Amino acid sequence: MADAPDLSIELQPVDGAPRALSQLLTTFPLAAVVVDPYTHESSWILDTACRILNVFCEADVRVAFLVAGADVEGAARFIGPLAEQILTLADPHRSIARSMGLEHLPAFIAIRQDGSVIGTAEGWDPESWRTTAADLADMTAWSRPEIPVIGDPAPYAGTAALG
């Protein structure tokens, strides 16, 4: 399990002012898919990640794409039109990955309002993503997304989170 993140880390929404992670956790837990815009492996998971995050959109959960290593323009360019559907946050210094001790991206992370970690899944390992999603669904009394589904990529390890 990953470490609890530093709640003072500032993240930049593609359409707003920078906010500390603690501000994003004020009302709801956060479910985010952390991607690296400089790798093919992260681009392969975008549609699957969007489908999973959309399951939690109407739950008491804040959902987001967290783009590690990119500024606002780079994050918006990498996520593309999905940024209009799901909150997209730029993390140019990979501060979340570093703070949580993530080793591989893409990653699926779920964080409680107090900053403690509900679950994490690194790389595209459908079983670990399903476990993290189930833990979040149980905590919020919400539906569990089906993981994987036909059309999802084959499992893969991902790339170095801090590389």
N, C-alpha and C positions, 0 to 999 in steps of 0.2 A: 504494500500500500504506500502511496506517495505521502510526502510530508504535507502538513497544513501550510498553505501559502502565507506569505507576508501580506497582510491586509492593507498595508500602506502603498502597495504597488499601484502606479497610475496606468490606466489603460485609456486609449483614445478611441471613442466611437467614431466610425467613418462620417457620421453626420452630427457631431456634437463636441462639447468641451471634454477635456480629460477628466476622468473620475477615478478616485481610489477604489480598489477592489472592495473595500468595506462599504462604500456607497452603493455598489451594485448588489450587495448582499443585505441591504437594509430590510427589505420586506420579504423576499423569497430566496430560496437556495438558487444556486447557479448551476446550470448544466451547459457545458461548453465543449465544443470540439476544437482542439488546438491543432492547427495546421501550419506547415512550413511552405511558404509560397514559392520556394526555390526548388521544390522536388516534385517529380511526377507522382510519387506515392501519395502525397497529400491531395493532389488533384483527383486521383482515382476515387476518393472517398466522399467527395462533396455531395453528390446526389443522395448517397446512403445516409450521410450525416444529416442532411436537410430533412429527410424522411423521419429519422429518429427524433430530431429536435422538434419537428412539427407535432409529434405526438404529445409533447410536453408543453406546447405553446399555450394551451388553455388551462393547464394545471397551475397550481401556485408555484411556478418555477420560472425563473428568468433564463431564457435560452440564448446562446450566442455562438458565433464563430469567433475564435481567438486566433489571430494571425501573428505567429511568432516571427520576429526578424524583419518586419515590414512597417513602413510608416503608413499613414492613413491612405494615401493615394495607392500605394502598393497593395494594401489590404483590400481596398475597394476593387481594384483591378483583378486581383486573384479570385475573390469571391464572386465578382460579376453581379448579375441580376439577383442572385440569392441574397445579396446584402439589402435588398429592398424588402425581403420577407423576414429575415432574421437579423437581430442585432449583430453587428460585426465590429470587433474591437481589434485595434492595432496594438501590438506589444513589440516595439522595435528592438528592445534589448533582450528579448526572450526571458523577461523577468519572472513570469509565471512558471515556465518550464524549469528555470534555475531554482526558484524558491521551493517548488514542489518536488524537485529531484527527478523530474521526468527524464527518461533516457531515450525514448523513441517517439516520433511523430509520424502519422497523426495520433492523437490521444483523445479519449473521451473522459472528461472530468466532471464530477458532481461535488459541489461544496455547500455545506450548510451555512445558514446566516451567521453563525458564530465563527466561521472560518474553518471548522473541522471538515475533514474529507469524508464524503459519503462513499465514494468509490472512484477508481481510475482504471482505465484500460489503455494500453499503449500498443502502437502498431494497429493493424486491422486484424484483430483476433475476435471473431464474432462471439465466441463464448464469453470472453471477458467483457465485451461491450454489453452483451445481454445481461450479465450479472450486475454491472454498474447501473444499467437502465432499470433492472428489476428492483434493486435496492432503493433507487430514487422513486420509482413508482410505489413501492411499499410505504416509504416515508410520507409520500404525498397522497396516498390512497387514490392513485390514478392508474390508468390502463398502461400495460406494458407494451412497448413496441415489439413487433416480431423481428427478430434478428437471428440469422440473415434471412433475406427473401431472394427469390429468383431475380437475377439481374445485379445483385451485389457482387463486388469483386471477390476473387478467391482470397483467402487469408494471406497476409504478408507481414513481415516484421516492421516495416517502416524504415525511417532514416534517423540518424542521430539528432536528438532534440537540440543539442547545443552546438552542433557542427556547423 
